[in-house]
Amino acid sequence: MCQVEEEYHEQLERVDRLSLSQKCMKCKEEPAVVVVRAGDAYCRSCFRESFIHKFRAMLGKTRVIFPGEKVLLAVSGGPSSCSMLRQVQEGVGHNAHKKLRFLPGIVHIDEGGALGQSIEIRRKKTSDLQQMFRSTGFPFYIVPLEQVLDLPGSVLVAPSAPSDRPDSAYKAAVDLFLQSGGGSDPAGPRQENGQESLLDVHESRTRLLEQLMDSVQTQTAKLDLLNTLRQHLLVHTARNHGYSKLMLGDSCTRLAVRLLTSISLGRGAQLAQDTGFSDCRYGDVVAVRPMREYSAKEIAFYNHLFKVPTVAVPNLETKTSDKSSIQRLTESFVTKLQTDFPSTVSTIYRTGEKLQTACRFSSASEDSDRCLLCLSSLEPGAEEASALQATLLSERLSQTRGPLSSVPVEPEPAPVGRCCSSGHCGGADGNAGCCSSPTGPQVAGMRSLLCYSCQRTVRDMSSVHHLPPYILSEAHRRQKRSAMREQISQFLLDGAEEHD
């Protein structure tokens, strides 16, 4: 990237001209039709074989998905997730070489309610997606984002974390799957009842979702909160239908942008989980990213050459300026730099690939050790001289606006005679305080329940009580548990004393 720009462009154009006129670099016979990178020219058939091999090799070498497991594919309708769907569809087919042995399903989160779209537009997009999903023969679920308002508090509690299994366990699972006849039809019969209709969404739920998004004052915080809520809904859908793996369509380009964005937002400690192949923070549901080796350019070429259908679904970043948010600004920076220096994305990606972390979350770990929103580690043992403590101290000294604890404690009261929402917070049956009542979750203690980045997101909200009830109820539960632990702290044994 330190070369003179004029010389770099001349060399790149010369390489492109040579690549387009030469034979395929793999078979050495057919003329090249695709130049993925400078000097990497492929014919149509070799490019297809290379694309498919990369996907199946990624799943094979990691051995995270065991034969017979149910895997839920998160499909947004974009190029990357639809290309992932095509790879799975061909991989579980009868004539597939190195056949995929898991049981796939599809989920799509409809975010039209957060964008203020009319029900007619949402129905049209849903109809196009249903037509595409039905052609695969997989069970599919189209879930409106409004359902995030009715999630149970168990979404924020990981039931159990996956334990590391030896290679022999994977081989044994393959043999058992083949002996049980699992290679007959892994997709199973089409389940038309595996759908969620937009007609089931009440207009009042859409208004509450719009109020939640309107309460976020910055586009950066709005995108971050929407991503968190979407992830909660995906994990809940996977658990609710018995899926142990959640397959995401994040490409190499997307992950390179996310890596820089996460650093800018203060999520440096979560980089390995946010950009790695697998993310085990949700316990019994492991998120995997098999498309992380593909650039956006490769995916676009493949979809164009082999007619992969996609559905254009707008999001919060559609038609926004480059400076509207940190996420959008980082994406613009990376893509423009990639245009001039084609190794930009791969360099960022390879750097992030070196970041690894073990699944530190276990079933015995306390929920209070995790962030209330993103479920990442809160790093309770951080030293006083750490970067986080220095940043918090700098904020307290420099900002005129008070910290999160200075936000008014009392949320708006709920209507008399009913709970704040659908009763999921526990206030409807009288066994627990309603999250909208003065005895509900106190904002003053909420800072200790959030990681640094999520603290910044919540601080950009005009009113914290607009958060979904399951988040407020879980905050209330953790605060009560923390207060109880503090009251009986003198009677508890430390870990060292207990071993003595």
N, C-alpha and C positions, 0 to 999 in steps of 0.2 A: 504493500500500500504506500510505500515511500517513493515509488517510481514517478517520473514525470508524467503528467496526465496525457500529454500529446503522444509520447512514445508508447504509453500503455495502450491507448486506443488504436494506434497503428498496428501494434502487434496483435491485438485482439481481432481486428478486422481481417488481418492476413490469415490468422488461424481459422477463423470462421469460413473464409473462402476456400481454404484448403480442405476443411472438414466436409463441406457440402459437396465437393467434387470428388472425394475419395470414397473408397469402399467401406463397408461396415467393419469396424475394428474387431469384431468378434468372429464372424463367419468368413470375412475376407472375400466374399463373393457378391452379395447384393449391394446395390448403391445405398448410401446412408440417407435417411429421411429425417433423422432427429439428431441434433447436437445438444446433448444434455449439459456438458461442460466443454470448455475449450480443449479440443483434441479428442473428446469422447463422442464419436459418431456411431450411430446404430441404425441398422435397417429396421423395418417394422416388426418382423418376427423376433429378432434378437432383443429389441427393446422390450417387447412384451415378456419374453422369458426372463430377462434381467429384472424387470419390475416385479414379477410374480415371485421369483426366487428370493429377492430381498425381503419381501413380506413374510414368506414362510420360514426363511432362515432366522429372522428376528424372533419369531415365536418359538422356533425349535431350539435355538441356542440358550434362550433364557429359561425355558422349561417352567414358566410360571403358571401356564394354563395346562391343567391335567386333562387327560382323555375323559370324556363323559361329563365334564363340568359345564354348567350353564353360563354362557357369556352374553352380556347385554351390550349391544352396539349402540352408542350414542351418535345419532345421525342428525345433523342440523340442516341438511339439504345442500351444504356447500361442497366445493370440489373435493376436498380432502376426505371428509367423512363418507361421501358417496363413493369415492374410489376405494376406501376401506371396505365398504359394504360389498362392492363388486368382487374384491379379493376373497372375502369370506364366502360369498355366494358360489364362486368358482371352486374354492378350496374344499367345500363340503360336498361337491358334486360327485356323481358316481364314477366319472372318468378322470377325476383329478389325480395328478401325480403327487405323491407325498400328501395324501389327503389330510385335511384338518379334522380332528376328532372331537371337537367340542360341540355343544348344542347352542346355536346362536339365537338371539332375539333382538329386536330393534326397539329403541325408545327415541322419541322426539319431544323436546320441550317447546311448546308454543309460547313465545314471549310477546305476542301481539298486545296483550293487556298492558304490559309495561311501556309499550310504545304509543299507546292511545289509538291503535288501529280499530277500525269498525269490525263488527262481527262478520260482515259479508266478505271483507278482505281475508280475514282469518279462515273462514270456511273455504275460500278458494284455494289458499295455500295448503290447507289441511287435505283437501280433495286431491291435489296434485301429489302430495306426499303419500297418501293412502294408496293411490294407484301404483306408485313406484314400489312401495313396501309389499303390496300384495303380489307383485310379480316375482318376488324372491321366495315366497312360500314360508317365510319365517313368521313366528308370532310377533306382533308389533303393538306398541302402546304410544299413543299421542296424548301427552299430558299437558294441560294448560298450566302456565306458571302460577295462576291463581291458587292452585292446590297447595302451594308452599305456605299459605296462610293457615292451613288446616293440618299441618304435619304434627305428629306427636313429638314430645320431648326426647324420645328414645333415639331420634335421628342424631342427636349430639352426643350420644353415648355409644362407644364402640363395644359391642358384645364380647368379642374376642379377637385377638390378633393372630394372623397366620404364623405358624411356626415353620422354620426352615426344615424342608424335607430332603433327604439324600437323593442322589441320582438313582439309586436302586428302587426307591419308591415310585419314581416316574416310570421306570421300565416295567415295574410290576403293575402299575395302573394301565399301561398300554396293553399288556398281555391280558389283563382282566377285561378290558374294554373289548378287545377283539374276540375273546372267548364268549362274551355275552352277546355277540352279534351286533355290536355297536356300529359296525361299518355299513349296516343296511341303509338306514336313512337318518342321519344324525339330526336333521332339521325337524323331523317329526311332522305330524299333520299341521296344516295351517289352522291357526286359531283366530277365527274372526271375532271372538269375544274379547280378545286381547287388545281392546281399543278404548280410548277415553274420548268421549264426544264433547265438543265445545258447547253443545246445548246444555250440558250439565253445569256449566259455569253460571252462577247467579250474577246478575249485574252488580249487586252490592259488593261481591268479592272483587270484581274488576275495579270498582271505585276505591276500595281499600288498597289494592295494589298500586293504583295510580297515586294515591296519597302517600304511600310509602316511598315511591320513586321521586315524587315532587318534594318530599321532605329533605332529600339529599341535595345539598347546595352546589356541589361541583360535579362536573362530568367524570373526573377521575374517580371520585368516591362512588359515584353511581355505577360505573362499570365494575368496580371492585365488588360492591355489594351484590350486583346482579349475578356476577360469576359465582359468588359464594352461595346465593340462594339456589341457583341452577344446580350446583354440585350437590347441595343437600337433597334436592328433589330427585336427582338421578340416583343417588345412593339409596334413598327411601324406596324408589320404584324397583331397584334391583333387589333389595331385601324383601320387599312385599311379594315379589313374584319368584323368589327362590334362586336368584342369580348370585353367584359368588365372585364373578369378575365383571368389571365395567370397562369396555373398550372405547377409548377416545381417539378421535381422528386428528390429533395435533401433528402438524407437519414440522419438518426441520426449520423452515422459515418462521413458523409461528412460535416455536420454542425458543429460537434465537431472540425474537422480539420480546418474548415473555421473560427471558433471563435478564435482559437489561431493564425491563420494566419492573421486575420484582426487586432488583437492587435499588432502583430509584424510589420505590414505595416502602423500602425498609424490610423487605422479605428475604434478606440475604440468607438467613438461617434455614429457610424453607426451599432454597433453590433446587436441592437434590430431589425433593419430593414434587416440586412444581414442574420440573423439566425432565426427570428421569423416566426410565421405561415403566417402572411400577411405582405405585404410591399406596402404601399400606396404612395410612393414617386413619382410615375408616374401619379398621378391624376386620370384620368378616367379609367385607367387600373391597377387593383390591382393584384399583384403577390401573390400566395398562395403556401404553401408547405405541402401537406397532407401526405407525406411520412416521415415526420420528426420524427415520433415515432418508425420507423423501423431501426434496425441496419443492416449493410451490410450482416451479417451472416444470419439473418432472411430472408432477400430478396433472398439470394443465395439458401437457403433451399427451399423456396416457388417456385422459378423458376425451380429448379431441379425436385421437386416432381410433379409439375403440368404442366411441359413442356411449360413454358412461352418462346416464341421465342425472341431472342436478336440478334443484329447485332454488331459485333466488329468493331468499328470505331476508328482509331487512333487519338490522339490529340497531342498537343505540349509536353505533359509530357510522352508520350510513349517512352520507352527505354531510359529514362534519369536517371542519377545517383541521389542518395539521396541528394547530395549537389548542384545540378544544380540550385535550386531556393529555396526561402523561403517556397513556397507552397509545394514543393516536400519534403523538409526536415521536415516540420511540419507533413505532412502525414506519412512519415516514422517513425517519433518519436511516433505518436499516435498509429499507427497500431502495432508497435513492443511492446509498453507498454501494449497495449490491449491484446497481446498474453500472456504476463506474469501475467497481472492483469486485468481480464475480466470486472471489473467495471470502467475502465478508461473512455471509451466513454460515458457511462451513467452519470458518475460524471460530466464530462465537459458539457454534454448536459443539465443536470438539472441545473447546474450553469448558463448557458446562458439562460435557459428558464425563469429565474427570471428577466431578463432584459426586460423591457417594455418601450414603448414610445408611446405617442399619435400621431395621424396624424396631425402634426403641419402645414402641407402645405395646404393652402386654395387657392381658385381661386383669392383671392384678394392679395395674397402675391407676392412680387416682385421676378422675375426670378433671379435677381442679388443676392438674398439671398441663392441661391443654387449653388452647384458645377457644373461647366460646363460639366463635364464628368459623374460623378456618380449621379448627381441630389440630393445629400444629403445636409443637412443644412451646411452652411458655418460658423455658429456660429459667426456672426458679432459682437456680444456684449461680446466676450470673454475678460476677464480681462487681464491687462498687466502682472499679476503675474501667469497666467495660465500655464499649462504644455506645451501647444502649443507655446505660446510666448517664453517660456524658451528654447524649442527645436530649434525654429527658430534663436534665439539669439546665441545659442551654435553653430549652423551650420555656422553662419556668422563669428564667431570668430575663429573656429577651422579648417574649410575647406579652402584649397587653391583654390579650384574651386569656382567660384562666384555663387551667387544665380541665380534663373531663370531669373531675370531681366538683367543678364549680357550676356545672349545669344544674338547673333547678331540679330538686329531688322528686317533687310530687308530680307524677304524670296526670294526664287528664282523666277524670273519673269516668267509669263506664256508666251506661244508663242504669237506672235503679231497677232491681229485680232480675238482672241478667248479667252474665259474665262479659268480659271484654270482647269475646269473639264466639267461637263455637263450643266453648267449654273445655278445650284441650289443655288449658293452663291449670286446671284443677280447682278453679274457683266456683264452678257450677255446682259441685257436690258438697261444698263446704268443708272439704278435708284439707284444702290448702288455700292460701290467700290468692286472690285474683291478681294477675300480673298488672292490671290497670288500677288496682286499689292502692291507697297510701302505704299499706303493709306489704305490697308486692316488691319486686326487685328494685332496689335503690340504685340510682345512677351513680351515687357517690362511691359505691364499692365496685362498680362495673369495670373500672379501669384495670383492676387486678385480674380480671377474668379474660382480658384480651391481650393479644400480642401487639407489638408496637404499630404495625401497619393497620390492623383492625381498629386500634384506638384512633388513628387518624381518620379512618372511614367514618366511625361513629361520631367523631367530633364535627364532621361536616354535615351532620344531620341537624335539622332545626328542632326536632323533637324525637327523643329516643323511644317514646312509647308507640311510634308508628312501626317499630320492628314487629315481625310476626310473633304471635303469642307463644309458640314453642320456644323461641329464643328467650323471651322475657321470663317465662316460667322456669326454664333451666337456670337462668341467672339468679332467680329468686331461690331456687333449690340450693345452688352452690353457695350463695351468700348465707343462707340459714345453716348449712353444713359447716361453713367456715366459722361462723359465730359460735356454733355449738362446740367445735373443736377447740376454739380459743378459751371457752369457759371451762373445759375439762382438761386443758393442756397440762396442768400441774399433776394430773393423775395418770398421764400417759407416759409410757416408757420409750426412750429413744432407741434407735436401731442398735446402737453399740451396747446399751445396757441390757437390751433384751437377749442379745447373744451371750452376754456374760452370765 
